[in-house]
Amino acid sequence: MKILIIEDEQVLADSLRLMLTSKGFEADAVYDGESGEQYAMLNIYDLIILDIMLPKKNGCQVAEAVRARRNTTPILMLTAKSDVEDKVNGLNSGADYYLTKPFDTRELLACVNALLRRQGSQINELTFGDTRLDLESASLIYGENSVRLSAREFEVMRMLMTSGTNHISKEALLTKVWGYDSNAVENHVEAYVSFLRKKLASIGSDVRIEAVRRLGYHLERDEQC
């Protein structure tokens, strides 16, 4: 499970990231609203932890932008602002829950787990059309046919499934699958997309990975006769 932390207090953001990592989550931390919005728009996170008082863009503006793109990722707002009006504004902007500072880490973890549970089957499985990606077994499934994916194939397919018909760039795939410090180049992405196309074909899936110049990749379905 991937969690995005958008918090301008860097010490707090990094401590939250380390705490969540120790509990088995993958977590990224960014320190301003503008960067946070860009990360959130990648559609690769299962939960967003969002402060309200941020530089460049405040948390309510970020939440509104995320929801305007029909991104349904749960948002947990963390803030020192505890007035009822502030809570109403936060929830109306698109947040799912509002937790005030200071907070107990046990309460934070309880909120995180509760919000993730609300996603139901999405936690264990992603679908596009009739093709499923089982998140526990890292398998692509179509009807009675299935094929196991390698670790990197799985991460690339997970991002494609999450984005669906929306484009995801090669740069975003490189960053999230290989990491900032990797020596991987765009050819690596192209190679793994090719692997995935062959595996989709091997199970008879009607899902296609389409490439659009300068925009990246998205998923489409072949029309059934």
TORMI-91387 format. One record per residue (C-alpha): chain; residue in one letter; x, y, z; residue number from 1. Coordinates in nm, 4 decimals. Example, Ala and Ser with C-alpha at 12.3 -4.5 7.8 and 13.67 -1.06 7.14 Angstrom:
REM residues 2
@chain A&resn a&xx 1.2300&yy -0.4500&zz 0.7800&resi 1 .
@chain A&resn s&xx 1.3670&yy -0.1060&zz 0.7140&resi 2 .
This chain:
REM residues 225
@chain A&resn m&xx 0.0000&yy 0.0000&zz 0.0000&resi 1 .
@chain A&resn k&xx 0.1376&yy 0.3414&zz -0.1010&resi 2 .
@chain A&resn i&xx 0.0778&yy 0.6549&zz 0.1069&resi 3 .
@chain A&resn l&xx 0.1561&yy 1.0146&zz 0.0092&resi 4 .
@chain A&resn i&xx 0.2376&yy 1.2617&zz 0.2890&resi 5 .
@chain A&resn i&xx 0.2014&yy 1.6325&zz 0.2033&resi 6 .
@chain A&resn e&xx 0.3330&yy 1.8258&zz 0.5035&resi 7 .
@chain A&resn d&xx 0.5539&yy 2.1370&zz 0.5168&resi 8 .
@chain A&resn e&xx 0.7041&yy 2.0568&zz 0.8576&resi 9 .
@chain A&resn q&xx 0.9827&yy 1.8412&zz 0.7194&resi 10 .
@chain A&resn v&xx 1.0748&yy 1.6778&zz 1.0503&resi 11 .
@chain A&resn l&xx 0.7123&yy 1.5722&zz 1.1049&resi 12 .
@chain A&resn a&xx 0.6701&yy 1.4580&zz 0.7446&resi 13 .
@chain A&resn d&xx 0.9848&yy 1.2458&zz 0.7566&resi 14 .
@chain A&resn s&xx 0.8954&yy 1.0968&zz 1.0954&resi 15 .
@chain A&resn l&xx 0.5511&yy 1.0016&zz 0.9618&resi 16 .
@chain A&resn r&xx 0.7118&yy 0.8448&zz 0.6571&resi 17 .
@chain A&resn l&xx 0.9484&yy 0.6378&zz 0.8723&resi 18 .
@chain A&resn m&xx 0.6684&yy 0.5335&zz 1.1083&resi 19 .
@chain A&resn l&xx 0.4436&yy 0.4221&zz 0.8201&resi 20 .
@chain A&resn t&xx 0.7335&yy 0.2398&zz 0.6534&resi 21 .
@chain A&resn s&xx 0.7977&yy 0.0521&zz 0.9788&resi 22 .
@chain A&resn k&xx 0.4346&yy -0.0643&zz 0.9676&resi 23 .
@chain A&resn g&xx 0.4761&yy -0.2147&zz 0.6204&resi 24 .
@chain A&resn f&xx 0.3507&yy 0.0733&zz 0.4054&resi 25 .
@chain A&resn e&xx 0.5351&yy 0.2438&zz 0.1221&resi 26 .
@chain A&resn a&xx 0.5393&yy 0.6183&zz 0.1825&resi 27 .
@chain A&resn d&xx 0.6565&yy 0.9317&zz 0.0020&resi 28 .
@chain A&resn a&xx 0.6799&yy 1.2773&zz 0.1609&resi 29 .
@chain A&resn v&xx 0.6647&yy 1.6181&zz -0.0111&resi 30 .
@chain A&resn y&xx 0.6762&yy 1.9545&zz 0.1556&resi 31 .
@chain A&resn d&xx 0.4549&yy 2.1999&zz -0.0362&resi 32 .
@chain A&resn g&xx 0.1071&yy 2.1968&zz -0.1860&resi 33 .
@chain A&resn e&xx 0.2132&yy 2.2407&zz -0.5468&resi 34 .
@chain A&resn s&xx 0.4449&yy 1.9385&zz -0.5398&resi 35 .
@chain A&resn g&xx 0.1882&yy 1.7436&zz -0.3409&resi 36 .
@chain A&resn e&xx -0.0766&yy 1.8022&zz -0.6056&resi 37 .
@chain A&resn q&xx 0.1597&yy 1.6834&zz -0.8785&resi 38 .
@chain A&resn y&xx 0.2350&yy 1.3628&zz -0.6873&resi 39 .
@chain A&resn a&xx -0.1322&yy 1.3032&zz -0.6077&resi 40 .
@chain A&resn m&xx -0.2228&yy 1.3347&zz -0.9769&resi 41 .
@chain A&resn l&xx -0.0039&yy 1.0322&zz -1.0543&resi 42 .
@chain A&resn n&xx -0.2940&yy 0.8188&zz -0.9229&resi 43 .
@chain A&resn i&xx -0.0584&yy 0.5646&zz -0.7686&resi 44 .
@chain A&resn y&xx -0.1348&yy 0.6190&zz -0.3998&resi 45 .
@chain A&resn d&xx -0.3838&yy 0.4343&zz -0.1814&resi 46 .
@chain A&resn l&xx -0.4071&yy 0.7203&zz 0.0712&resi 47 .
@chain A&resn i&xx -0.3070&yy 1.0870&zz 0.0961&resi 48 .
@chain A&resn i&xx -0.2157&yy 1.2483&zz 0.4305&resi 49 .
@chain A&resn l&xx -0.2562&yy 1.6213&zz 0.3738&resi 50 .
@chain A&resn d&xx -0.1777&yy 1.9279&zz 0.5861&resi 51 .
@chain A&resn i&xx -0.3925&yy 2.2390&zz 0.5332&resi 52 .
@chain A&resn m&xx -0.1397&yy 2.5164&zz 0.5954&resi 53 .
@chain A&resn l&xx 0.1068&yy 2.4600&zz 0.3109&resi 54 .
@chain A&resn p&xx 0.3247&yy 2.6885&zz 0.0981&resi 55 .
@chain A&resn k&xx 0.2374&yy 2.7486&zz -0.2699&resi 56 .
@chain A&resn k&xx -0.1060&yy 2.5799&zz -0.2399&resi 57 .
@chain A&resn n&xx -0.3011&yy 2.5103&zz 0.0761&resi 58 .
@chain A&resn g&xx -0.4426&yy 2.1703&zz 0.1569&resi 59 .
@chain A&resn c&xx -0.8009&yy 2.2596&zz 0.0655&resi 60 .
@chain A&resn q&xx -0.6880&yy 2.3740&zz -0.2787&resi 61 .
@chain A&resn v&xx -0.4941&yy 2.0509&zz -0.3273&resi 62 .
@chain A&resn a&xx -0.7925&yy 1.8383&zz -0.2209&resi 63 .
@chain A&resn e&xx -1.0250&yy 2.0293&zz -0.4539&resi 64 .
@chain A&resn a&xx -0.7857&yy 1.9833&zz -0.7471&resi 65 .
@chain A&resn v&xx -0.7543&yy 1.6099&zz -0.6751&resi 66 .
@chain A&resn r&xx -1.1318&yy 1.5626&zz -0.6606&resi 67 .
@chain A&resn a&xx -1.1824&yy 1.7733&zz -0.9738&resi 68 .
@chain A&resn r&xx -0.9798&yy 1.5094&zz -1.1606&resi 69 .
@chain A&resn r&xx -1.2179&yy 1.2400&zz -1.0289&resi 70 .
@chain A&resn n&xx -0.9400&yy 1.0966&zz -0.8170&resi 71 .
@chain A&resn t&xx -1.1140&yy 0.9088&zz -0.5340&resi 72 .
@chain A&resn t&xx -0.8016&yy 0.8346&zz -0.3256&resi 73 .
@chain A&resn p&xx -0.8908&yy 0.8728&zz 0.0460&resi 74 .
@chain A&resn i&xx -0.7595&yy 1.1964&zz 0.1987&resi 75 .
@chain A&resn l&xx -0.6748&yy 1.2295&zz 0.5682&resi 76 .
@chain A&resn m&xx -0.6231&yy 1.5940&zz 0.6662&resi 77 .
@chain A&resn l&xx -0.3723&yy 1.6683&zz 0.9407&resi 78 .
@chain A&resn t&xx -0.3778&yy 2.0242&zz 1.0735&resi 79 .
@chain A&resn a&xx -0.3371&yy 2.2456&zz 1.3762&resi 80 .
@chain A&resn k&xx -0.6566&yy 2.4292&zz 1.2810&resi 81 .
@chain A&resn s&xx -0.9294&yy 2.2866&zz 1.5014&resi 82 .
@chain A&resn d&xx -1.2217&yy 2.5300&zz 1.4579&resi 83 .
@chain A&resn v&xx -1.5477&yy 2.3752&zz 1.3371&resi 84 .
@chain A&resn e&xx -1.5462&yy 2.6026&zz 1.0323&resi 85 .
@chain A&resn d&xx -1.1980&yy 2.4820&zz 0.9379&resi 86 .
@chain A&resn k&xx -1.3112&yy 2.1199&zz 0.9653&resi 87 .
@chain A&resn v&xx -1.6178&yy 2.1896&zz 0.7506&resi 88 .
@chain A&resn n&xx -1.4029&yy 2.3574&zz 0.4860&resi 89 .
@chain A&resn g&xx -1.1602&yy 2.0661&zz 0.4858&resi 90 .
@chain A&resn l&xx -1.4311&yy 1.8051&zz 0.4488&resi 91 .
@chain A&resn n&xx -1.6152&yy 2.0076&zz 0.1840&resi 92 .
@chain A&resn s&xx -1.2963&yy 2.0378&zz -0.0200&resi 93 .
@chain A&resn g&xx -1.2801&yy 1.6590&zz -0.0509&resi 94 .
@chain A&resn a&xx -1.1166&yy 1.5210&zz 0.2635&resi 95 .
@chain A&resn d&xx -1.2509&yy 1.1946&zz 0.4069&resi 96 .
@chain A&resn y&xx -1.1346&yy 1.2537&zz 0.7642&resi 97 .
@chain A&resn y&xx -0.9915&yy 1.5400&zz 0.9690&resi 98 .
@chain A&resn l&xx -0.7312&yy 1.4865&zz 1.2417&resi 99 .
@chain A&resn t&xx -0.6000&yy 1.7791&zz 1.4471&resi 100 .
@chain A&resn k&xx -0.2443&yy 1.8293&zz 1.5763&resi 101 .
@chain A&resn p&xx -0.1050&yy 1.7253&zz 1.8118&resi 102 .
@chain A&resn f&xx -0.2176&yy 1.3679&zz 1.7596&resi 103 .
@chain A&resn d&xx -0.1311&yy 1.0256&zz 1.8949&resi 104 .
@chain A&resn t&xx 0.0350&yy 0.7996&zz 1.6380&resi 105 .
@chain A&resn r&xx -0.2014&yy 0.5199&zz 1.7407&resi 106 .
@chain A&resn e&xx -0.4966&yy 0.7391&zz 1.6438&resi 107 .
@chain A&resn l&xx -0.3294&yy 0.8248&zz 1.3131&resi 108 .
@chain A&resn l&xx -0.2696&yy 0.4575&zz 1.2313&resi 109 .
@chain A&resn a&xx -0.6287&yy 0.3738&zz 1.3241&resi 110 .
@chain A&resn c&xx -0.7508&yy 0.6445&zz 1.0834&resi 111 .
@chain A&resn v&xx -0.5179&yy 0.5218&zz 0.8086&resi 112 .
@chain A&resn n&xx -0.6371&yy 0.1618&zz 0.8445&resi 113 .
@chain A&resn a&xx -1.0037&yy 0.2669&zz 0.8594&resi 114 .
@chain A&resn l&xx -0.9758&yy 0.4727&zz 0.5403&resi 115 .
@chain A&resn l&xx -0.7931&yy 0.1942&zz 0.3590&resi 116 .
@chain A&resn r&xx -1.0572&yy -0.0600&zz 0.4644&resi 117 .
@chain A&resn r&xx -1.3265&yy 0.1566&zz 0.3036&resi 118 .
@chain A&resn q&xx -1.1777&yy 0.0791&zz -0.0356&resi 119 .
@chain A&resn g&xx -1.2907&yy -0.2805&zz 0.0017&resi 120 .
@chain A&resn s&xx -1.1917&yy -0.5044&zz -0.2871&resi 121 .
@chain A&resn q&xx -0.9788&yy -0.2288&zz -0.4419&resi 122 .
@chain A&resn i&xx -0.7187&yy -0.3054&zz -0.1784&resi 123 .
@chain A&resn n&xx -0.6727&yy -0.6612&zz -0.3049&resi 124 .
@chain A&resn e&xx -0.7567&yy -0.6238&zz -0.6717&resi 125 .
@chain A&resn l&xx -0.7554&yy -0.3707&zz -0.9555&resi 126 .
@chain A&resn t&xx -0.9687&yy -0.4166&zz -1.2657&resi 127 .
@chain A&resn f&xx -0.9903&yy -0.2751&zz -1.6145&resi 128 .
@chain A&resn g&xx -1.2779&yy -0.4170&zz -1.8135&resi 129 .
@chain A&resn d&xx -1.2826&yy -0.7905&zz -1.7447&resi 130 .
@chain A&resn t&xx -0.9102&yy -0.8126&zz -1.6705&resi 131 .
@chain A&resn r&xx -0.7995&yy -0.8175&zz -1.3071&resi 132 .
@chain A&resn l&xx -0.4696&yy -0.7538&zz -1.1332&resi 133 .
@chain A&resn d&xx -0.4505&yy -0.9501&zz -0.8090&resi 134 .
@chain A&resn l&xx -0.2404&yy -0.7414&zz -0.5704&resi 135 .
@chain A&resn e&xx -0.1595&yy -1.0298&zz -0.3374&resi 136 .
@chain A&resn s&xx -0.0386&yy -1.2826&zz -0.5948&resi 137 .
@chain A&resn a&xx 0.0882&yy -1.0249&zz -0.8500&resi 138 .
@chain A&resn s&xx -0.1089&yy -1.2042&zz -1.1193&resi 139 .
@chain A&resn l&xx -0.3012&yy -1.0837&zz -1.4223&resi 140 .
@chain A&resn i&xx -0.6315&yy -1.2691&zz -1.4564&resi 141 .
@chain A&resn y&xx -0.8753&yy -1.2902&zz -1.7469&resi 142 .
@chain A&resn g&xx -1.1551&yy -1.5424&zz -1.7139&resi 143 .
@chain A&resn e&xx -0.9960&yy -1.8714&zz -1.6093&resi 144 .
@chain A&resn n&xx -0.6522&yy -1.7723&zz -1.7401&resi 145 .
@chain A&resn s&xx -0.3832&yy -1.6091&zz -1.5306&resi 146 .
@chain A&resn v&xx -0.0148&yy -1.5219&zz -1.5498&resi 147 .
@chain A&resn r&xx 0.2272&yy -1.4231&zz -1.2743&resi 148 .
@chain A&resn l&xx 0.4154&yy -1.0941&zz -1.3105&resi 149 .
@chain A&resn s&xx 0.7685&yy -1.0065&zz -1.2044&resi 150 .
@chain A&resn a&xx 0.8079&yy -0.7349&zz -0.9398&resi 151 .
@chain A&resn r&xx 0.8685&yy -0.4554&zz -1.1919&resi 152 .
@chain A&resn e&xx 0.6039&yy -0.5825&zz -1.4335&resi 153 .
@chain A&resn f&xx 0.3598&yy -0.5772&zz -1.1430&resi 154 .
@chain A&resn e&xx 0.4428&yy -0.2179&zz -1.0450&resi 155 .
@chain A&resn v&xx 0.4134&yy -0.0934&zz -1.4038&resi 156 .
@chain A&resn m&xx 0.0822&yy -0.2748&zz -1.4521&resi 157 .
@chain A&resn r&xx -0.0458&yy -0.1469&zz -1.1182&resi 158 .
@chain A&resn m&xx 0.0158&yy 0.2104&zz -1.2259&resi 159 .
@chain A&resn l&xx -0.1440&yy 0.1517&zz -1.5655&resi 160 .
@chain A&resn m&xx -0.4499&yy -0.0114&zz -1.4068&resi 161 .
@chain A&resn t&xx -0.4835&yy 0.2743&zz -1.1600&resi 162 .
@chain A&resn s&xx -0.4603&yy 0.5370&zz -1.4347&resi 163 .
@chain A&resn g&xx -0.6881&yy 0.3449&zz -1.6724&resi 164 .
@chain A&resn t&xx -0.7695&yy 0.5552&zz -1.9777&resi 165 .
@chain A&resn n&xx -0.5720&yy 0.8518&zz -1.8397&resi 166 .
@chain A&resn h&xx -0.2195&yy 0.8936&zz -1.9703&resi 167 .
@chain A&resn i&xx 0.0762&yy 0.8149&zz -1.7488&resi 168 .
@chain A&resn s&xx 0.4139&yy 0.9383&zz -1.8667&resi 169 .
@chain A&resn k&xx 0.7336&yy 0.7385&zz -1.9027&resi 170 .
@chain A&resn e&xx 0.8932&yy 0.9789&zz -1.6550&resi 171 .
@chain A&resn a&xx 0.6304&yy 0.8980&zz -1.3916&resi 172 .
@chain A&resn l&xx 0.6798&yy 0.5255&zz -1.4459&resi 173 .
@chain A&resn l&xx 1.0580&yy 0.5604&zz -1.4188&resi 174 .
@chain A&resn t&xx 1.0312&yy 0.7627&zz -1.0992&resi 175 .
@chain A&resn k&xx 0.7858&yy 0.5372&zz -0.9171&resi 176 .
@chain A&resn v&xx 0.8967&yy 0.1930&zz -1.0409&resi 177 .
@chain A&resn w&xx 1.2739&yy 0.2381&zz -1.0671&resi 178 .
@chain A&resn g&xx 1.3216&yy 0.5334&zz -0.8288&resi 179 .
@chain A&resn y&xx 1.4838&yy 0.8749&zz -0.8475&resi 180 .
@chain A&resn d&xx 1.8376&yy 0.7415&zz -0.8007&resi 181 .
@chain A&resn s&xx 1.8122&yy 0.4684&zz -1.0621&resi 182 .
@chain A&resn n&xx 2.0156&yy 0.4654&zz -1.3835&resi 183 .
@chain A&resn a&xx 1.7143&yy 0.3309&zz -1.5701&resi 184 .
@chain A&resn v&xx 1.6121&yy 0.5120&zz -1.8896&resi 185 .
@chain A&resn e&xx 1.2970&yy 0.5271&zz -2.1007&resi 186 .
@chain A&resn n&xx 1.4032&yy 0.2129&zz -2.2882&resi 187 .
@chain A&resn h&xx 1.3515&yy 0.0188&zz -1.9666&resi 188 .
@chain A&resn v&xx 0.9892&yy 0.1336&zz -1.9530&resi 189 .
@chain A&resn e&xx 0.9368&yy 0.0407&zz -2.3180&resi 190 .
@chain A&resn a&xx 1.0820&yy -0.3061&zz -2.2555&resi 191 .
@chain A&resn y&xx 0.8526&yy -0.3756&zz -1.9591&resi 192 .
@chain A&resn v&xx 0.5485&yy -0.2471&zz -2.1463&resi 193 .
@chain A&resn s&xx 0.6392&yy -0.4936&zz -2.4217&resi 194 .
@chain A&resn f&xx 0.6619&yy -0.7758&zz -2.1650&resi 195 .
@chain A&resn l&xx 0.3190&yy -0.6821&zz -2.0299&resi 196 .
@chain A&resn r&xx 0.1623&yy -0.6711&zz -2.3762&resi 197 .
@chain A&resn k&xx 0.2824&yy -1.0265&zz -2.4363&resi 198 .
@chain A&resn k&xx 0.1463&yy -1.1453&zz -2.1013&resi 199 .
@chain A&resn l&xx -0.1912&yy -0.9804&zz -2.1641&resi 200 .
@chain A&resn a&xx -0.2044&yy -1.1579&zz -2.5003&resi 201 .
@chain A&resn s&xx -0.1043&yy -1.4884&zz -2.3405&resi 202 .
@chain A&resn i&xx -0.4190&yy -1.4921&zz -2.1219&resi 203 .
@chain A&resn g&xx -0.6468&yy -1.3725&zz -2.4043&resi 204 .
@chain A&resn s&xx -0.7165&yy -1.0349&zz -2.2418&resi 205 .
@chain A&resn d&xx -0.8953&yy -0.7692&zz -2.4469&resi 206 .
@chain A&resn v&xx -0.6923&yy -0.4965&zz -2.2730&resi 207 .
@chain A&resn r&xx -0.4357&yy -0.3090&zz -2.4796&resi 208 .
@chain A&resn i&xx -0.1555&yy -0.0803&zz -2.3606&resi 209 .
@chain A&resn e&xx -0.1613&yy 0.2155&zz -2.5971&resi 210 .
@chain A&resn a&xx 0.1347&yy 0.4526&zz -2.6428&resi 211 .
@chain A&resn v&xx 0.0807&yy 0.8182&zz -2.7322&resi 212 .
@chain A&resn r&xx 0.3812&yy 1.0234&zz -2.8370&resi 213 .
@chain A&resn r&xx 0.4952&yy 1.2697&zz -2.5668&resi 214 .
@chain A&resn l&xx 0.2038&yy 1.1744&zz -2.3376&resi 215 .
@chain A&resn g&xx 0.2918&yy 0.8206&zz -2.2323&resi 216 .
@chain A&resn y&xx 0.0676&yy 0.5164&zz -2.1970&resi 217 .
@chain A&resn h&xx -0.2949&yy 0.4380&zz -2.1225&resi 218 .
@chain A&resn l&xx -0.5214&yy 0.1331&zz -2.1309&resi 219 .
@chain A&resn e&xx -0.7931&yy 0.0551&zz -2.3852&resi 220 .
@chain A&resn r&xx -1.0229&yy -0.2403&zz -2.4503&resi 221 .
@chain A&resn d&xx -1.0782&yy -0.4100&zz -2.7822&resi 222 .
@chain A&resn e&xx -1.4421&yy -0.4086&zz -2.8893&resi 223 .
@chain A&resn q&xx -1.5973&yy -0.7511&zz -2.8606&resi 224 .
@chain A&resn c&xx -1.7820&yy -0.8911&zz -3.1623&resi 225 .
